[in-house]
């Protein structure tokens, strides 16, 4: 049977601040620029979740995209949407919430939540319409 990749896009809005507590404010500003604003800033993120697997001959699906949406909503979006990523998301505690770190953390939340025979293939996290991070679990 053919192996196919399918992708579902979801959206969330969140605030964060990029900074390291072991650095001075000046060093944080030098490295992270406006993203280190002590009063936070926010993004309207787009999250593409791609899975792959064999096409089920009975349904024609790799995975029902409604089930994929539900899994991502339950394990990720519900925790992140309209939250402060530095302060309100327990599974991000201690993590500098760069888009890179966020993509890896999202992968870890989703990796074991898929049906048998379906594999998480790729996460693309859009921070802005011009900036995104792609992670494939490597």
Secondary structure as GFF3:
##gff-version 3
##sequence-region A 1 138
A	DSSP	beta_strand	3	16	.	.	.	ID=ss1
A	DSSP	alpha_helix	25	32	.	.	.	ID=ss2
A	DSSP	three_ten_helix	33	36	.	.	.	ID=ss3
A	DSSP	beta_strand	41	54	.	.	.	ID=ss4
A	DSSP	alpha_helix	65	72	.	.	.	ID=ss5
A	DSSP	pi_helix	73	77	.	.	.	ID=ss6
A	DSSP	alpha_helix	78	80	.	.	.	ID=ss7
A	DSSP	beta_strand	83	84	.	.	.	ID=ss8
A	DSSP	three_ten_helix	90	92	.	.	.	ID=ss9
A	DSSP	alpha_helix	99	110	.	.	.	ID=ss10
A	DSSP	beta_strand	119	126	.	.	.	ID=ss11
A	DSSP	beta_strand	132	135	.	.	.	ID=ss12
###
